[in-house]
Amino acid sequence: MSSWLQASNWLVMLPEMIIAFFALIILLVAAFTKDSEAPYPESLAITGLALAFISSYYIPEGVGYYGQVAVDSVSRTAFSIAILGGMLVLGVVPSQFGTDTMRSETSALVLFSLCGVGFMVTAQHLIMLFLGIELLSLPLYIMAGMRTRDPRSREAALKYFIVGAFASALMLFGMAIYLGANGDLLMNHFALSFQKNAVPPTLIFFAGWILISTAMLFKLGAVPFHMWVLDVYQGSPSSITAFMTFAPKIAAFFALAKMWPLGSESGLSTPISMMYLLSFLTMTAGNMMALMQRNIKRMLAYSSIAHGGYMLMAFLISGTEGIHALLFYLAVYALMNIGAFTVITLVAPSRDPELSIISLSGLAKTHTYLAVALAICLFSLTGLPPFGGFMAKFFLIKAVLASGNVYIALAAIFNSLLSAYYYLRVVLVMTTREPLAADSDELISPSAGFTSIGLSSRIALAVAIIGVVISGISPDFFARIISL
């Protein structure tokens, strides 16, 4: 037994083991205690994530489980970003669900989903990648439908499940074709096939590669695989939506990075042209459709699609510069969205119904600190200095220009200017309009349902805003925090 443990190098998966252990503990505690005596499940979950985060910097880098997974500095940093984001989201969960017993289930599901992220970013075998996708996705389907009495939440869960099942079927079909082309399911065949001077891949290899990549693009919400994003983001509880905006993206981006040639590392022009087109369509379509939205969650859903398009530009950059720029972007993007959706969670009533942009009228007068926090997140999402969103876009666009892709960089700059309209419109509504009447039948008053803010939500919001500011003022310091 000891020789097997030594040969398998099981320590590379220690963070995931810690997270899964605490998820099981939360479920057991909830099952064997009365509601009035149950400890705060978020505290247990955050403790587990903190231990996993610390352990990730002590585990050895290298291959584990006989080549199934591999841990390096990039995968470790990507997983650390997801862990830190999960800790902040868990801080907002009490404000979302109050005293509802669903808090225990939600905390455990967030942990299980993060285990899936860990499997995906370290996977070196397609079976492990598929297990990671399912472990990431199944908890998200459940959490999307947590508000069982809300038809929008049930609709979000059903749509997310159907699309996720379709993406999983595509991946399994692609894996079968890939197995026929290579004889095994190891992911290193992607890199070997796309090397310069390598034997050109066969058509059957390309077919499997396209199907597996399409499944990842579904998870990213890239155009034209984006239509599920709107209803899922809108119908899910806002704190869960915050988690959805970054966790699946981190996992899918770094799974894709193992499948796609980066920049000019390949002598093949077809994959680069495909990524060029995907990036342009995703950022442009996301921003164009966001211009017409009157619902803030749907607007942020389209915004998420657009930012996915920006981040796809990292695949046009050779070497490690594009990956490092992508990591920085994902870290800042997670903070911006957590901050924005935390404010939405706190402003909306406890039932968290549809929140139109106009319902934020006068928020700066009724809840100044929340308005300032949301404005900072929106400024950063726009890409305005001195906030982190500006530096994230700057590093990415600079690397894209250095790689010679001038036109897609210009498209990204134009799209950032375009996005300023719908982001800054929300800020104008919060600051220039008078608060709405509390008894309006159609619109939600900014103060409705906002009687108190829990300490954990205050801390989560404060950390997110401080992170957005520090990443813009001192990006080198922020990069050291996330270990870039």
C-alpha positions in Angstrom: 0.0 0.0 0.0 2.8 2.4 0.9 4.6 1.7 -2.3 1.4 2.5 -4.3 1.0 5.8 -2.4 4.6 6.7 -3.2 4.4 5.7 -6.8 1.1 7.5 -7.4 2.4 10.8 -5.9 -1.0 11.3 -4.3 0.2 14.5 -2.6 -0.3 16.5 -5.8 -4.1 16.2 -5.2 -4.0 17.1 -1.5 -5.9 20.5 -1.9 -8.7 18.7 -3.7 -8.8 16.0 -0.9 -9.0 18.6 1.8 -11.9 20.4 0.0 -13.8 17.2 -0.5 -13.3 16.2 3.1 -14.7 19.5 4.4 -17.7 19.2 2.0 -18.5 15.8 3.5 -18.1 17.1 7.0 -20.6 20.0 6.3 -23.2 17.5 5.0 -22.7 15.2 8.0 -23.0 18.0 10.5 -26.1 19.3 8.7 -27.6 15.8 8.8 -27.0 15.1 12.5 -27.8 18.4 14.1 -30.9 20.5 14.6 -31.2 23.6 12.6 -31.0 25.8 15.7 -27.8 24.0 16.8 -26.0 23.7 13.5 -22.8 25.7 13.2 -22.4 28.2 10.4 -21.6 25.9 7.4 -19.8 28.8 5.5 -17.3 28.9 8.4 -16.4 25.3 7.9 -16.3 25.7 4.1 -14.0 28.7 4.3 -11.7 26.9 6.8 -11.4 24.0 4.4 -10.6 26.3 1.5 -8.0 28.2 3.5 -6.3 24.9 4.4 -6.4 23.8 0.8 -5.0 27.2 -0.4 -2.1 26.9 2.1 -1.4 23.3 1.2 -1.3 24.1 -2.5 2.0 25.9 -1.9 3.6 23.0 -0.1 2.7 20.1 -2.3 5.4 19.0 -4.8 5.0 19.9 -8.4 5.0 17.1 -10.9 2.9 14.2 -12.3 0.6 12.2 -10.1 -1.7 9.2 -10.3 0.4 7.6 -13.0 0.1 10.5 -15.4 -3.5 11.3 -14.9 -2.8 14.8 -13.4 0.1 17.2 -13.4 0.7 20.1 -11.1 2.8 23.1 -12.1 3.0 26.8 -11.2 0.3 27.7 -13.7 -2.3 25.1 -12.6 -1.6 25.8 -9.0 -2.1 29.6 -9.5 -5.3 29.0 -11.5 -6.7 26.8 -8.7 -5.7 29.2 -6.1 -7.6 32.0 -7.8 -10.7 29.8 -7.8 -10.3 28.9 -4.1 -9.9 32.6 -3.1 -13.0 33.5 -5.2 -14.9 30.6 -3.6 -14.1 31.9 -0.1 -15.5 35.4 -1.0 -18.7 33.9 -2.5 -19.2 31.8 0.6 -19.1 35.0 2.6 -22.1 36.3 0.7 -24.2 33.1 1.0 -25.7 34.0 4.4 -27.1 37.3 3.0 -28.6 35.3 0.1 -30.2 32.5 2.0 -30.6 33.9 5.5 -31.6 31.2 7.9 -32.6 28.8 5.2 -31.3 25.3 5.7 -30.1 25.4 2.1 -26.9 27.2 3.3 -25.3 23.9 4.3 -26.1 22.3 0.9 -24.9 25.4 -0.9 -21.6 25.5 1.0 -20.9 21.8 0.3 -21.9 22.1 -3.4 -19.5 25.1 -3.8 -16.7 22.9 -2.4 -17.5 20.0 -4.6 -17.6 22.3 -7.6 -14.2 23.7 -6.7 -12.9 20.1 -6.6 -14.0 19.8 -10.2 -12.0 23.0 -11.1 -8.9 21.4 -9.5 -9.3 18.3 -11.5 -9.7 20.2 -14.8 -6.8 22.5 -14.4 -4.4 19.6 -13.5 -5.9 16.9 -15.9 -3.5 15.2 -18.3 -5.9 12.5 -19.3 -9.3 13.0 -20.9 -11.1 10.7 -18.4 -9.8 12.9 -15.6 -10.9 16.0 -17.5 -14.4 14.6 -18.0 -14.7 13.7 -14.3 -13.6 17.3 -13.5 -16.3 18.7 -15.8 -19.0 16.7 -14.3 -17.9 17.4 -10.7 -17.8 21.1 -11.6 -21.1 21.2 -13.4 -23.5 19.0 -11.4 -23.3 21.1 -8.2 -23.8 24.2 -10.4 -27.0 22.7 -11.9 -28.4 22.2 -8.4 -27.3 25.6 -7.1 -29.0 27.3 -10.1 -32.3 25.9 -9.0 -31.9 26.5 -5.2 -34.9 28.8 -5.1 -37.3 26.1 -5.7 -40.4 28.4 -5.5 -39.1 30.7 -8.1 -40.0 29.6 -11.7 -37.0 31.6 -13.0 -34.6 29.6 -10.8 -36.2 26.3 -11.9 -36.0 27.3 -15.5 -32.3 28.3 -15.1 -31.5 24.9 -13.6 -33.3 23.0 -16.3 -31.7 25.0 -19.1 -28.2 24.7 -17.6 -28.6 21.0 -17.1 -29.8 20.4 -20.7 -27.0 22.5 -22.2 -24.5 20.9 -19.9 -25.7 17.4 -20.8 -25.4 18.2 -24.5 -21.8 19.5 -24.0 -20.9 16.4 -22.1 -22.3 14.2 -24.9 -20.2 16.1 -27.4 -17.1 15.6 -25.3 -17.7 11.9 -24.9 -18.2 11.5 -28.6 -15.0 13.5 -29.2 -13.1 11.4 -26.7 -14.2 8.2 -28.6 -13.0 9.7 -31.9 -9.8 10.9 -30.2 -9.2 7.4 -28.8 -9.5 5.9 -32.3 -7.0 8.4 -33.7 -4.3 8.1 -31.0 -4.9 4.8 -29.2 -5.2 6.4 -25.8 -6.8 9.4 -24.1 -3.6 11.2 -22.9 -3.8 14.9 -23.6 -0.2 15.3 -24.6 -1.1 14.2 -28.1 -2.6 17.7 -28.6 0.7 19.5 -28.1 2.7 16.9 -30.1 0.3 17.1 -33.1 0.4 20.9 -33.2 4.2 21.3 -33.0 6.0 22.8 -35.9 7.5 20.2 -38.3 5.3 17.6 -36.8 3.3 15.1 -38.9 0.0 16.9 -39.9 -2.9 15.7 -37.8 -5.4 13.4 -39.4 -9.0 14.4 -40.1 -10.2 12.0 -37.5 -7.9 13.6 -34.9 -9.3 17.1 -35.9 -12.9 15.8 -35.6 -12.2 14.6 -32.0 -10.3 17.8 -31.2 -13.1 20.0 -32.4 -15.8 18.2 -30.5 -13.9 18.3 -27.2 -13.0 21.9 -27.7 -16.7 22.7 -28.4 -17.6 21.2 -25.1 -15.1 23.6 -23.4 -16.5 26.6 -25.4 -20.0 25.7 -24.1 -18.7 26.0 -20.6 -17.1 29.4 -21.4 -20.3 30.7 -23.0 -18.3 31.7 -26.1 -20.3 32.7 -29.2 -22.1 30.9 -30.8 -22.5 28.6 -27.7 -23.6 31.4 -25.4 -27.4 31.4 -25.4 -27.8 29.5 -22.1 -25.8 32.2 -20.2 -28.6 34.8 -20.0 -31.4 32.8 -18.4 -29.1 30.9 -16.2 -27.4 34.0 -14.8 -30.7 35.8 -14.4 -32.6 32.9 -12.7 -29.9 31.7 -10.4 -29.4 33.3 -6.9 -27.1 36.2 -7.3 -24.3 34.9 -5.1 -24.3 31.6 -7.1 -24.2 33.6 -10.3 -21.1 35.3 -9.0 -19.5 31.9 -8.6 -20.6 30.9 -12.1 -19.0 33.9 -13.7 -15.4 32.8 -12.8 -15.1 29.1 -11.7 -16.2 27.4 -14.9 -14.1 30.0 -16.9 -11.0 29.2 -15.0 -11.4 25.5 -15.5 -12.4 25.7 -19.2 -9.7 28.1 -20.2 -6.9 26.0 -18.7 -8.3 22.9 -20.2 -8.4 24.6 -23.6 -4.8 25.8 -23.1 -3.7 22.1 -23.2 -5.6 21.5 -26.4 -4.9 24.6 -28.5 -1.6 25.7 -29.9 -0.6 29.0 -28.4 0.1 31.7 -30.9 2.6 30.8 -33.6 3.9 27.7 -31.7 2.1 25.6 -34.4 2.8 25.6 -38.1 -0.9 25.2 -38.7 -2.9 28.4 -39.5 -6.4 26.9 -39.1 -6.5 26.7 -35.2 -5.2 30.3 -35.0 -7.7 31.6 -37.5 -10.5 29.8 -35.6 -9.5 31.4 -32.3 -9.1 34.8 -33.9 -12.7 34.6 -35.2 -14.1 33.1 -31.9 -12.5 35.9 -29.9 -13.8 38.7 -32.2 -17.3 37.3 -32.4 -17.6 36.7 -28.7 -16.4 40.1 -27.5 -18.4 42.0 -30.2 -21.6 40.0 -29.8 -21.5 40.2 -26.0 -21.1 44.0 -26.0 -23.6 44.7 -28.7 -26.3 42.7 -27.0 -25.5 44.2 -23.6 -26.3 47.6 -25.0 -30.0 46.7 -25.3 -30.4 45.2 -21.8 -32.7 46.8 -19.1 -32.0 44.1 -16.5 -28.7 44.3 -14.7 -28.2 40.6 -14.3 -28.8 40.0 -18.0 -26.5 43.0 -18.8 -23.7 41.4 -16.7 -24.4 38.1 -18.4 -23.7 39.6 -21.8 -20.7 41.4 -20.2 -19.4 38.0 -19.1 -19.6 36.7 -22.6 -17.7 39.8 -23.9 -15.0 39.4 -21.3 -14.7 35.7 -22.3 -13.9 37.1 -25.8 -11.2 39.3 -24.5 -9.6 36.4 -22.6 -9.7 34.2 -25.7 -7.1 36.5 -27.2 -4.6 34.9 -24.8 -4.5 31.9 -27.2 -3.1 34.1 -29.9 0.1 34.8 -27.9 3.0 32.5 -28.0 4.9 31.3 -24.9 4.0 32.0 -21.3 3.2 35.7 -21.6 -0.3 35.0 -22.8 -1.0 32.5 -20.0 0.3 34.9 -17.3 -1.9 37.7 -18.8 -4.9 35.4 -18.7 -4.2 34.4 -15.1 -4.1 38.1 -14.1 -7.2 38.9 -16.1 -9.1 36.0 -14.5 -8.1 37.0 -11.0 -9.3 40.6 -11.5 -12.4 39.4 -13.3 -13.4 37.2 -10.4 -13.1 40.1 -8.0 -15.0 42.5 -10.2 -17.9 40.1 -10.6 -18.0 39.0 -6.9 -18.2 42.7 -5.9 -20.9 43.5 -8.4 -23.1 40.5 -7.6 -22.6 41.0 -3.9 -24.1 44.4 -4.2 -26.9 43.0 -6.3 -27.5 40.3 -3.6 -27.7 42.9 -0.9 -29.8 45.5 -2.7 -32.5 43.1 -4.0 -35.1 41.7 -1.7 -34.4 38.3 -0.1 -36.4 36.6 -2.8 -34.0 38.2 -5.3 -36.5 38.8 -8.1 -35.6 40.3 -11.4 -33.6 43.5 -10.9 -34.0 46.1 -13.6 -31.4 48.8 -14.0 -33.9 51.6 -13.3 -34.6 50.0 -9.9 -31.1 51.2 -8.8 -32.2 54.8 -9.1 -30.9 56.9 -6.3 -28.8 54.1 -4.7 -26.1 56.6 -4.1 -28.4 58.5 -1.8 -30.0 55.6 0.0 -26.9 53.3 0.3 -23.9 55.3 -0.6 -21.3 52.6 0.2 -23.0 50.0 -1.9 -23.3 52.5 -4.8 -19.6 53.3 -4.5 -18.7 49.6 -4.5 -20.8 48.8 -7.5 -19.5 51.9 -9.3 -15.9 50.7 -8.7 -16.7 47.3 -10.1 -18.4 48.7 -13.2 -15.5 51.2 -13.8 -13.1 48.3 -13.6 -15.2 46.1 -15.9 -15.1 49.0 -18.4 -11.4 49.1 -18.2 -10.9 52.5 -16.7 -7.8 53.4 -14.7 -6.8 53.2 -11.9 -8.7 49.9 -11.4 -7.7 46.4 -12.0 -9.7 45.9 -15.1 -7.6 48.5 -16.9 -4.3 46.7 -16.1 -5.8 43.3 -17.0 -6.8 44.6 -20.4 -3.5 46.5 -20.8 -1.4 43.4 -20.2 -3.4 41.3 -22.5 -3.7 43.8 -25.3 0.0 44.6 -25.0 0.9 41.0 -25.4 -1.5 40.6 -28.3 0.1 43.6 -30.1 3.6 42.2 -29.4 2.5 38.9 -31.1 1.6 40.8 -34.2 -2.2 40.5 -34.0 -2.9 44.2 -34.4 -6.5 43.9 -35.7 -7.9 41.8 -32.9 -6.2 44.2 -30.4 -7.9 47.2 -32.1 -11.2 45.3 -31.9 -10.7 44.7 -28.2 -10.0 48.5 -27.7 -13.1 49.4 -29.7 -15.2 46.9 -27.7 -14.0 48.3 -24.4 -15.1 51.8 -25.5 -18.4 50.3 -26.6 -18.9 48.7 -23.2 -18.5 52.0 -21.4 -22.0 53.0 -22.5 -23.9 50.3 -20.7 -21.6 50.2 -17.6 -21.6 53.9 -17.0 -25.3 54.1 -17.6 -25.8 52.1 -14.4 -23.6 54.6 -12.5 -25.6 57.5 -13.9 -28.9 55.9 -12.8 -27.5 55.3 -9.3 -26.2 58.9 -8.9 -28.4 61.2 -10.9 -31.9 59.8 -10.5 -34.1 60.1 -7.4 -34.9 57.0 -5.4 -38.1 55.1 -6.5 -41.1 54.9 -4.3 -40.9 51.9 -1.9 -44.5 50.8 -2.7 -44.1 50.6 -6.5 -45.7 47.5 -7.8 -43.4 47.2 -10.8 -40.0 48.3 -9.6 -38.0 47.3 -6.6 -37.0 50.0 -4.2 -33.3 50.2 -3.6 -33.9 49.8 0.1 -36.4 47.0 -0.1 -35.3 43.9 1.8 -32.1 45.6 2.9 -32.4 45.7 6.6 -29.0 44.6 7.6 -25.8 43.4 6.1 -24.0 40.5 7.7 -20.4 40.7 8.7 -19.2 38.1 6.3 -20.9 39.9 3.4 -19.2 43.2 4.4 -15.8 41.5 4.5 -16.3 39.7 1.2 -17.4 43.0 -0.5 -14.5 44.9 1.1 -11.9 42.4 0.0 -13.3 42.3 -3.5 -13.2 46.1 -3.8 -9.7 46.4 -2.2 -8.4 43.7 -4.6 -9.9 45.6 -7.6 -8.1 48.8 -6.5 -4.8 47.2 -5.6 -4.6 45.3 -8.8 -4.9 48.6 -10.7 -2.6 50.7 -8.5 0.1 48.0 -7.9 -0.3 45.2 -10.3 3.1 43.7 -9.4 2.1 43.4 -5.8 -1.2 41.9 -6.8 0.5 39.4 -9.1 2.8 38.3 -6.2 -0.3 37.7 -4.1 -1.8 35.3 -6.6 1.7 33.9 -7.3 2.1 34.8 -10.9 
